[in-house]
Amino acid sequence: MTILEKKTIFPVSRIHNPMLLEAWLEDGEIKDAFISDTLYRGFEQILIGRSAMDMPYYTQRICGICSSAHAVTASLAIEKALGMNVPPNGLLIRNLILASDLIQNHLRHLYLYALPDYFRGPDIAPFIPHSESDLRLSSKENITLTDHYFKAIDISRVAHAAFAVFGGKAPHGHGLVPGGATMEVDADKVNRYCGYLMEIIRFIDDVLLPDIVLIKERYPEYIDLGKGVGNYMSVGGFPNAEGSTLFSHGVILEGKREGFDEKQVTEDVTNAWYKPHGPLHPMEEDTIPDRSQAKGYTWVKSPRYRGQPVEVGPLARAIINKEEVIGHGAIARLWARALETKKIAKTALDWLNRLEPGAETLDTKIGQDSGVGIGLHEVMRGSLGHWVAVENRRVKHYQIVTPSAINFGARDEKGTRSVGESSLLGLKIQSEELKEAGRVIRSYDPCFSCSVHLIDGENLRTLKIPV
């Protein structure tokens, strides 16, 4: 019987610390992997009984780095449940708020969380302790990337300033509500947002894209190392008044392309810390935590589409949109995210030019007091869904499926791994700290604040999984 060597990374991400990786190796190759979220927050229970109109404010608190994503998606769900409409100006403002938030997220992911795996920073925090393995950039290039690291922080702040123009503040803005947006449009706001956007676009062209090209050239094998399962999904996003969207919706399963159908989305908790149930549609399931679950190893449920794991995020969006991609692995994801950052920034200029000063941005008329609503939107890390049932304008049922849950959920009732776990299989490990695995996982931009909606302080570094 082969005895596998167990290695653990905890925390995995440089910001969302609850993420834990347990890898099982044979002769330096990953044969199996378990990814766990050790944090339970209970947002889906917190929302029950509260005013439906407050959902954008509550759900934004799920995450501070992608807050507008939940505000927009919650608003969409509540509008459908209560029969509300959004004026064209309100739709454009939503797109602009989410666009600026998406840009700041992408910049922070690329420079703060992903690129430090590929260059050596100075002997100061946050670059120490250093990982000395597999560093291929020259001393001059390391200095340049370090300088760009700090510039990216400043430009991400500029993106948040753009967010605040129409959102009131960032993160957790006040401007996104059911029925549209609360801010009026005037020349001052348009000019300020435009000024911020032009600064961002210069950074993307002069700094971000050349940096990603450099990393791609120095680490070419990572273009395909860390490939997922080959299934991709997008729920669509950034609509305009005519009904089309910047991001197309669609699914690719086993090489076949089809339209997205939300009825095919399920979650099960066979191997998560919840009261057991098999695959259920989000409108049919509850969230009942149970840390004593014998098979459980994470707080993340198992989202599936037609029973299969799917990858979501910028790479998936590019593939669904039939855009050119350079590969399907770790650096292919970074490349897709960088190109998408420019795409969003340039499109935001068009949305800005289409705003009508003085035109209505918010319609507060409610068509009904009770109903069912589904909010779906492509956001920073991929496909986001909010499912809600409202009774007398109060929330009766709420379920949230996030991109990180889709990419990194538990194994399902059939034992099928998530995309994230599958992408680690066969990876050759030469570094003591599993740097190769870290590069792959971080390429997805995991957010484990979002993936589970009490900290268990015991045994965080072991999942006690029989192999």
N, C-alpha and C positions, 0 to 999 in steps of 0.2 A: 504494500500500500504506500502510495506516495504521500509524504508529509509536506504540506505546503507551509511556507513561511508567511506569517502575518505581519503587515506593516500598517501603521496608522498615521494619517495626517489630521490634526485637529488644532486650531481651526484651518480650514482649507482656503477660504476666501480672505482677502485683506481687509474686508469691512464687515461682512455678514457672518459673524463668528460662530453661530450655532452649527455650521456645516462640518460634518465628520466623514472621512473616508477610511474604510477598512479594506485594504487590498491583500489578496492572497496570491503569493508568488511561488513559482517553480523555476529554478535555474534563472532567476532574474526576469521572468516574464509573468505578467499579471494573468492569472487563470480565472480569478473571480473577484468581484468587487461589490461592496455594499456602501451606499451613501445614505447618511442619516442626518436628519434635522433634530437637534436635541431641545428645541424651543417650542413650547406650546403657548398660544396667545388667546385663542377663543373668540376671535372677532365675530364669527358667524352666530354665536350665542349672544354676544353683546348687542347685536343689531335687532334681535327679536323684541317686538313690542314698541319700538321707537318710531317716531314720525318718519314716514317715507321720504318726505322732503329733505330730511337731514342726512340722508345716506351719503351724498358726496362728501360731507364734512367728516363723518365717522370713518368711512372707508379710506380716506386719504391717510389716516393715521396708521394704516397697515405698514406704510413705508415712507421714509423721508426722502428717498432718492428718486422715487417714481410716483409721487403723490397724485399728480394730475391724471395719471393713467386710471387710477381707481375712481377719481371724481368724474371723469368723462364717462367711464363704463357704467358706474352707478347711476348717473343721470340718464343714460340711454335706457337702462332697465326700468327706472321709475317712470320715465315718460311713456314707455309702452304700457306699463301697468295702469297708469292713470289717464291715458289718452291725451297727452300733451304734445304740443308742436314747438319747433324751434325756428325762429326767424333766420333768414340767410345770413345776416350780420352776426347773429349769435353762433351759428355754425362755424363761420370763419374765425371768430375770436377763439372758440374752443380749439380749432386746429392750430392756431398760433400759440396758444398757451401750451398745448401738448407738444408742439414742435420744439419750442424752446426748452422744455423740460427733457424731451428725448435727446436733444443735442447735448445738454449738460451731462446727462447720464452716459451717453456714448463716450464723451471725452473723458469722463472720470473712469469709466471702465477700462478704456484702452490705455490710458497713461498711469493711472493709480493702481489698477488691479491686475492688468494683463502684461503690459510691456516690461515691468520690472523683472519678469521671468527671463528676459532676453538680454538685459544690459546690466552693467555693474555701476551702481551709484556710489556716492562718496561715503566716507566712514562717519555718517551722521544718521540720526533717525529721520525718516522711517526706513532707510536703506539697510540698517544693521538689525540683526546679524545677517551677514552676506551669505548667499549661496554661491559657492565658487565653481560649481560644476557647469560644464557646457556653456561657457560664455565666449562668443565668437566676434564681438565687436572690438575695434581698436580703442586705445585710450582716448583718442580724440572723439571718436563716435560715442563712447560712453559719456564723455563730458557734454556733448551735444544733446544726447537723449536726456540727461539729467536736467539740463537747462530747459528743455521742452516739457519735461515733467512738471516743473513749477509754472511754466507759462500756461500749460493746459489747465492748471488749477484756477488761474486767473480768468482764462477764457470761459471756463465752466461757470464761474461767478457772473461773468457778463451774460451768459445764457439765462441764468437765474434772474438777473436784472430785467431781461426781456420778458420772462415769465411774469414778473411783478407788474409790468406795464398794464396788462389786462387782467392779471390774476389778483392784484392787490398786494400780495406778498408771496415769497417762495422760501421753503416749500409750504405745502398745505395752504394753498391759495383760497381766497374767498370768492373768486369770480366765476367759478363753475357750479351751476345749480340746475336742477330740472327746469326745463323751459328755455335754456340758453345760457347767456352770460350776463353778469350784473353790470359790467363796465360799459359806458357809452363810448362811442368812437368820435375822436376829434383829431385835428391836425397834430397837436402836441404828442399824443400817444403814438400816432402813426410814425412820426419822425423819430421819436426816441427808440421805438422798436426797430425801425429801419437802421438807425445808427449802430445799435448793438449787433444787428444781424450782419452788417457789412464787416464789422470787426471780426466776427466769428468766421465768416466765409474766407477772409484773408488768412486766418490761422489754418483753416482746413486745407487750403490750396498750398500755402507756403511751408507748413510744418507737418500737419497730420499725415497727409497722403505720402510725402517723401519718406517720412519715418516708417510707415507701414511697408512701403516698397523696400526699404533697407532691411527690415526684419524678414520680409518674405525672401529676399535674395540670400541672406545669411543662414536661414533655417528652412531650406526648401522642402525637406522631408516632412515638416509639420503642416504643409499645405494639405496633406491627406492623412497624416497620423491623427488618430482620434476621431475618425469618421464614425457617424452614428449608424442607425439601422437602415437608412435609406428611405424612410418615410418622412414626409414633411407636411406641415399644415399652416394655413393662414386663414384667419376669420375676416380679413379685410379691415381697412381703416382709413381715416382722414377723408370723410365724405364731403361732397359739395352739394349745393342745392339741387342740382340736376339728377343726383342719385348715384353718380359714379364715385369711385374711391381711388385714392392714390395707391393704396395697397390692395391688390386683388385678393379675393377669397378663393380657397381651393385646397385640395388635399392630394398628395401623391402617396399611394399605398402600393408597395411591391411593384413600382415602376409604372403604375396606371394612374392617370390624372382624372379627378372628379371634382364636382362642386362640393363646397362645404355644407353640411347639414347638421345643425346643432343637436338634432334628436339622436345622433350617433355618438354623442359624448357621454361617457360614463366614468364613474369613479368606484373603486372598491377598496376595502381596507383589510384584506386578508392578512397582510404582513405589516400593518401599521398599528399604532397604539390607539385603536378605537374599538367601540363595540362592533363585533364582526358583522359584515354584510358583503355580499358579492357585488358584481357590477350593477350600479344604479344610475339613472339619469339624475343630474343635480336637483331637479324639481322633486325627486322622489326620496332623496336621502336626507339623513340628519347627521350632525356632528356630535358624537357622544364619546368623549375621551375615555380611554381605559389603558393606563400604563402597565397593567398586569397582563396584557395580551401576550400569550405564549409565543406566537410567531412574529410579534411586532419587533421592528428594529428602527423605526423612524416615526415622526409625527406627520410625515407627508403621505397623503393618500395616493392612489394609483389611477390617475386620469388616463383614459384610452379613447381612441377613435375607431369605431367598428371593432373594438376589442384589441387594437394594436397600438403599441407605443409610437408616437410621432415626435419629430423634432420641430421646435418652433424657435423663432428669432430672426435676425437679419438675414442669415444664410437661407433659411426656409422661405422667407419673403421674397428674396431675390430669385430663388428657383421657381416659386409659384408664379411670380411676375414675368418669368421667362427672360430674366436678365442674365448677363454673362457672369459666371462664377469661375474662380481659379481652381477650385477643388472642393472637398467636403470635410476637411479636418480642422484642426485648431486654428492655424493661420488663415485658412479660407474663411473662417467665421470672423476673425479680426478684420480681414480685408473687406468682407461684405458689410460689416458694421461701419467701417471708415467711409466707404462709398455711399452708404445710406445716410450718413451724417451730412454729406454734401448735398445729396438729393433732397433731404428734408429742408435744409437751409435755403436752397435755391427755390423750392416750391413755396416756402413761407413768404418769400418776396412777392410771389404772384398773389397769394392769399391777402397779403397786406394791401396790394394795389386794388383789390376788388372790394375792400371795405367801403361802405357808404357812410360818411360822417352824418350824424344825426338820425340815421335809420334805426329802427327798433332792433334791440339785441336780446330781449327777453319777453317771453309770452308766458304769463303765470296762470292762464286759464286751465282748469282741470276738467276733463271730460267725464270722469267717473271716480268714485271713491274706493273702488276695489278692483283688483285685476291681477294678472300675471304678466311679468315683464322679463325680457332677456336682453342684457346689454353685452355686446361683443365688440371688441376693438383690438387691433394690433397696437402693442405698446412697446416699451423699451426692450424687453427681453423676449417678446413673442406674443402669443395669443392669450388674451384675457377675457374671461367670461364672468358675468354676474347674473344669477338667477334669483328672482324675487317674487313672492306672493304678497299682495297688499290687501288688507281688509280694513275698511273704514279709515283709510289713509295711514294705517299703522302696519308695520312689517310683521307678517305672520311666518314667513319662511325666507331664508337667505342662504345662498350657497355661492362660493367664489372659487373659480378654478384659475390658478395663476400660471404664467409661463414656466416658472421654476419648478412648480409641481408637475407640469407636463413633462419637462425634461428630466427631472430628478426624483420622481415619485417612487414609492415602494414597488417591489415585485407584486404582480397581480395574482389572482387565484390560480392561474396556470403556472405560476413561477416565472413568468416572462419578465426580464429585466427592463428597467427604464432605458431611455436613449443614453442618458449620462453614464449609467453603469456599463452598458454595452460598449460604449466608445472607449473604455479602458482595457477591454479584453485583448490580449495579445501584445500589449504595449511592453517593450523592452525597457527595463529599469536599470540604470547604471549609477544613479545618484542615491546617496544614503537617505536623502529627505524626500524621495519620490517626486523630484522636480518634473519629470516627464509627465506624470499623472496630473500634477498641479497645473501644468500648462494646458492640458486638454480640458480639465474641468473649468478652469477660469475662462476659457475661450467662449463658454456659453453665457458669461456674465450672470452667474447664479446669485439669486437674492433669497436667502432663507428667512428673512423677515417676512417676505411675501408668501412663501410657500406654505406656511401654517398660519392660520388665521386665529407660569411656574417653571421655572427652570428646575430640572431635576439635577441636583448638584452631585449626585453619586454616579460613579461608573461612566463618566462622560467619555473616557478614552477606551472603552471596550464595549462592543455590542453583544458579546456572548452569543455569537452565531455559530451553530454547529456546521461543520464543513465535511 
